[in-house]
Amino acid sequence: MTQNSPNQRRTALITGASAGIGRDLALVFAEKGFDLVLVARREERLQALAQEVKGKFDTRSHILAMDLTDPEAGQKIEDNLAAAGITIDALINNAGYTVTGLFKDSQWQDQADLIQVMVTSVADFCHRFAPVMAERGYGRIINVSSLAGHLPGAAGGTLYAASKSFLIKMSESLSLEYVNDNVHVTALCPGFTYSEFHDVAGNRSEVSKMPNILWMDSMTVARQAYEAVMAGKPVYINGRMNRFVALLARLLPQVPVRKLMARNQRNAGPRAN
Ligand SMILES: NC(=O)c1ccc[n+]([C@@H]2O[C@H](COP(=O)([O-])OP(=O)(O)OC[C@H]3O[C@@H](n4cnc5c(N)ncnc54)[C@H](OP(=O)(O)O)[C@@H]3O)[C@@H](O)[C@H]2O)c1
C-alpha cells in the first residue's frame, strides 16, 4: 500500500517533527493520507506544521510538546493517546542531536540525556507500539539512524555513532520479529543532510567545508524513507554516495579504515555526525 484511502485514515507519530528531517517526514506522511501525532519541545513549530498540513492535505494533527529526555515520556504519550482515542499505525523515531567534543570533557548528564532520547526512548516506543500494530495487522516503523552507524567510531561525538549503530541492529531484529505481522521496521541512515542539526551541534562552519556531493536535502531523505519502510527494507542508506561510503567501510580492512578516520579527524576536528 502506498497511499491511504480517505475512508481508511491511518495515524503516524513522528518525534522531532519541529525541524529538519522530522518535519519533512510529517509532510510526506500527511501527503500520503496519514493523520499525525507531532512530538517535539517547540510547540509553536508543531502548531504551525499542523496548520500547514491541515491546509494542504486536510490532515488532522495531535500535538504533544514533550521533552524526550523525560524517562516518563513514553508512558505520558501512551496515556495521552489512549485518552484521545488515537491508535498509532506508523511510528517515526526521528528526534536526535549530538553531544560534540570529547567524552572525557563532557557532563555525564548530557550523555545520559542523549542515551534517553536516542536509545532508550526509541526502544521504549517500539516496545509499546509495535505489538499493538501487530495485533491490528498493520504497522510501519522508521528509526532514524545515520551513516555514522555504519562507520568505525572516532574520538568526539562518542555516543552519537554508538547510538546509531544500536538502532540499526535493533531495527534489523525487530523487522524479523514482525516479519509475519505486516509490521515493517526500517533503520534509516542518512548522511550529511541540510537541517538544523549542525546549528544545534554548533559545528555548521566546520561541516560546511564538506563537498556538496556529500549533502542531501531533507525532503529527499524523507521521501526515500517513506518508500523504504513501505517496501519493507530493514536498513536503508540514503544516497548513492553514502551507500558507497558504507560499502567501503564494510569491505576494506579495518586497520586502514581506522587510520583514514583518524586522519579526517585531524583535518576536521572531533566528529559530530
Ligand atoms: N542532519 C544530518 O546531517 C543527519 C545525518 C544523519 C542522521 N541524522 C539524524 O536525523 C534525525 C533528525 O535530525 P535533523 O537533521 O532533522 O536535525 P534537526 O533539524 O536539528 O531536528 C532535530 C529534531 O529533534 C527534536 N529534538 C531534539 N532533542 C529533543 C528532545 N530532547 N525532545 C524532543 N525532541 C527533541 C528537535 O525538536 P525540538 O528542538 O523542538 O525539541 C527537532 O525537531 C536525528 O536523529 C539525527 O541524528 C541527521
The ligand as a Gaussian input file, in Angstrom:
#p B3LYP/6-31G(d) Opt

LIG

0 1
 N       21.270000      16.321000       9.526000
 C       22.134000      15.338000       9.330000
 O       23.206000      15.519000       8.712000
 C       21.807000      13.952000       9.843000
 C       22.555000      12.869000       9.362000
 C       22.271000      11.594000       9.805000
 C       21.260000      11.384000      10.721000
 N       20.548000      12.443000      11.183000
 C       19.503000      12.163000      12.183000
 O       18.270000      12.672000      11.717000
 C       17.416000      12.921000      12.833000
 C       16.778000      14.288000      12.659000
 O       17.801000      15.264000      12.691000
 P       17.760000      16.591000      11.802000
 O       18.952000      16.561000      10.935000
 O       16.430000      16.769000      11.188000
 O       18.049000      17.668000      12.952000
 P       17.218000      18.956000      13.428000
 O       16.814000      19.782000      12.259000
 O       18.084000      19.590000      14.461000
 O       15.924000      18.339000      14.110000
 C       16.017000      17.601000      15.303000
 C       14.630000      17.365000      15.872000
 O       14.777000      16.605000      17.086000
 C       13.997000      17.234000      18.101000
 N       14.573000      17.012000      19.412000
 C       15.871000      17.184000      19.789000
 N       16.005000      16.961000      21.115000
 C       14.763000      16.639000      21.578000
 C       14.245000      16.330000      22.869000
 N       15.010000      16.325000      23.956000
 N       12.922000      16.073000      22.991000
 C       12.112000      16.103000      21.901000
 N       12.549000      16.399000      20.662000
 C       13.856000      16.667000      20.506000
 C       14.010000      18.721000      17.724000
 O       12.851000      19.361000      18.259000
 P       12.821000      20.447000      19.443000
 O       14.147000      21.159000      19.464000
 O       11.658000      21.334000      19.088000
 O       12.546000      19.625000      20.658000
 C       13.924000      18.655000      16.202000
 O       12.573000      18.571000      15.814000
 C       18.293000      12.782000      14.076000
 O       18.046000      11.548000      14.695000
 C       19.702000      12.839000      13.520000
 O       20.622000      12.141000      14.334000
 C       20.801000      13.709000      10.779000

